[in-house]
Amino acid sequence: MRNNRLLGYLFAGPAMLHLVVFAAIPIGYALWLSLFKWRILQDELTFVGFGNYSRVFSDEGFWNSALNTLSYTAFSVPIGIAVALLVALMLAQRLKMLPVLRTIYYLPAICSQVAIAMMWIYIYLPKNGVINMAAGAMGFADETDFLNEPGLAMAGLVFMSIWVGLGPKMILYLAGIMNIPQELNEAAELDGAGSWRRFLKVTLPLLAPTTLFVLVTSTIASMQVFAPVYMMTKGGPDGTTDMVGYHIYVEAWEKLNFGLAAAQSVLLFVVILLL
């Protein structure tokens, strides 16, 4: 028994070390730094207590980024879940080349976020972008600047996030669908339930645990979005795509307000921890 316990600690050790080094210590350091004003160029550290947190609550730019993040989450998460469920239902059928299709849908999730953002920039380009070229070929206006239009830039980020996040969500839903006993659907069919009613009364309720997991993880991921904003919009136009993750980056590495950025990070961490 003692040897088994030691073996368990040995197996868990690398993961625990990773959590301590790359999670616990950075979080602790951010908490500590949030209590100071750090003038990095002068190498001067001044204790301000909760002064940074007071500044956060009166910072209109931060609250604008928080509202943008909530808006992004409100659109990208439910639509992404619905699309992933639809694709999983299709891939649960006996289709030809099913493994190839599953791989294609999952590919964006394992590609570099920077490379994906660069690809979508070329898709959204005015006139020479894929969308505008297709619109021009069909006789529509072909000079829409998606990433520089206040109403369209956020929609562009949401659409891209749905495409990128489709693979992991689809895999989870596919696993959940495969675990539903076939007897339940057969019994419902014998009772006269059509495909839509079987989906509402059998499939959807049994996928509730999967949906909850996907909902929580997708929400957490959307609240930390950074790479697409940094690569594609820089928070513009007019701050309409300034997300919390990008706002913290700008505060720390462009304005050099590390203490304030740390306080913002702590507040974001608290929200995610509650989720």
ChimeraX attribute file (.defattr): number of C-alpha atoms within 10 A of each C-alpha:
attribute: neighborCount
match mode: 1-to-1
recipient: residues
	/A:1	6
	/A:2	7
	/A:3	8
	/A:4	9
	/A:5	10
	/A:6	11
	/A:7	12
	/A:8	11
	/A:9	12
	/A:10	12
	/A:11	11
	/A:12	11
	/A:13	12
	/A:14	11
	/A:15	10
	/A:16	15
	/A:17	12
	/A:18	11
	/A:19	13
	/A:20	13
	/A:21	11
	/A:22	11
	/A:23	12
	/A:24	14
	/A:25	12
	/A:26	13
	/A:27	17
	/A:28	12
	/A:29	11
	/A:30	19
	/A:31	17
	/A:32	15
	/A:33	21
	/A:34	26
	/A:35	20
	/A:36	22
	/A:37	19
	/A:38	20
	/A:39	14
	/A:40	11
	/A:41	7
	/A:42	7
	/A:43	7
	/A:44	10
	/A:45	13
	/A:46	11
	/A:47	14
	/A:48	14
	/A:49	14
	/A:50	12
	/A:51	16
	/A:52	22
	/A:53	21
	/A:54	12
	/A:55	14
	/A:56	17
	/A:57	11
	/A:58	10
	/A:59	11
	/A:60	11
	/A:61	15
	/A:62	20
	/A:63	15
	/A:64	18
	/A:65	22
	/A:66	19
	/A:67	17
	/A:68	21
	/A:69	21
	/A:70	17
	/A:71	15
	/A:72	22
	/A:73	20
	/A:74	14
	/A:75	15
	/A:76	23
	/A:77	24
	/A:78	16
	/A:79	15
	/A:80	24
	/A:81	21
	/A:82	16
	/A:83	17
	/A:84	26
	/A:85	23
	/A:86	14
	/A:87	20
	/A:88	24
	/A:89	17
	/A:90	12
	/A:91	18
	/A:92	15
	/A:93	9
	/A:94	8
	/A:95	10
	/A:96	9
	/A:97	8
	/A:98	13
	/A:99	10
	/A:100	10
	/A:101	12
	/A:102	17
	/A:103	11
	/A:104	11
	/A:105	19
	/A:106	20
	/A:107	13
	/A:108	17
	/A:109	15
	/A:110	10
	/A:111	11
	/A:112	11
	/A:113	16
	/A:114	14
	/A:115	12
	/A:116	17
	/A:117	19
	/A:118	14
	/A:119	11
	/A:120	19
	/A:121	20
	/A:122	13
	/A:123	16
	/A:124	22
	/A:125	20
	/A:126	19
	/A:127	17
	/A:128	15
	/A:129	20
	/A:130	17
	/A:131	19
	/A:132	22
	/A:133	20
	/A:134	15
	/A:135	16
	/A:136	15
	/A:137	11
	/A:138	10
	/A:139	9
	/A:140	11
	/A:141	13
	/A:142	20
	/A:143	16
	/A:144	17
	/A:145	15
	/A:146	23
	/A:147	23
	/A:148	19
	/A:149	16
	/A:150	15
	/A:151	13
	/A:152	16
	/A:153	23
	/A:154	26
	/A:155	18
	/A:156	18
	/A:157	22
	/A:158	22
	/A:159	15
	/A:160	17
	/A:161	18
	/A:162	21
	/A:163	17
	/A:164	20
	/A:165	22
	/A:166	24
	/A:167	22
	/A:168	19
	/A:169	26
	/A:170	26
	/A:171	19
	/A:172	18
	/A:173	23
	/A:174	22
	/A:175	14
	/A:176	18
	/A:177	20
	/A:178	12
	/A:179	11
	/A:180	14
	/A:181	12
	/A:182	10
	/A:183	9
	/A:184	13
	/A:185	19
	/A:186	13
	/A:187	12
	/A:188	16
	/A:189	14
	/A:190	10
	/A:191	9
	/A:192	11
	/A:193	15
	/A:194	12
	/A:195	12
	/A:196	10
	/A:197	13
	/A:198	18
	/A:199	15
	/A:200	11
	/A:201	14
	/A:202	16
	/A:203	19
	/A:204	15
	/A:205	12
	/A:206	17
	/A:207	19
	/A:208	12
	/A:209	12
	/A:210	18
	/A:211	20
	/A:212	11
	/A:213	13
	/A:214	22
	/A:215	17
	/A:216	13
	/A:217	15
	/A:218	20
	/A:219	20
	/A:220	18
	/A:221	15
	/A:222	21
	/A:223	20
	/A:224	16
	/A:225	19
	/A:226	21
	/A:227	16
	/A:228	22
	/A:229	21
	/A:230	21
	/A:231	17
	/A:232	21
	/A:233	21
	/A:234	20
	/A:235	24
	/A:236	18
	/A:237	17
	/A:238	10
	/A:239	16
	/A:240	22
	/A:241	29
	/A:242	27
	/A:243	31
	/A:244	27
	/A:245	23
	/A:246	21
	/A:247	24
	/A:248	25
	/A:249	20
	/A:250	18
	/A:251	18
	/A:252	16
	/A:253	11
	/A:254	10
	/A:255	11
	/A:256	16
	/A:257	19
	/A:258	25
	/A:259	28
	/A:260	25
	/A:261	26
	/A:262	26
	/A:263	26
	/A:264	25
	/A:265	21
	/A:266	18
	/A:267	15
	/A:268	17
	/A:269	15
	/A:270	11
	/A:271	12
	/A:272	16
	/A:273	9
	/A:274	6
	/A:275	10
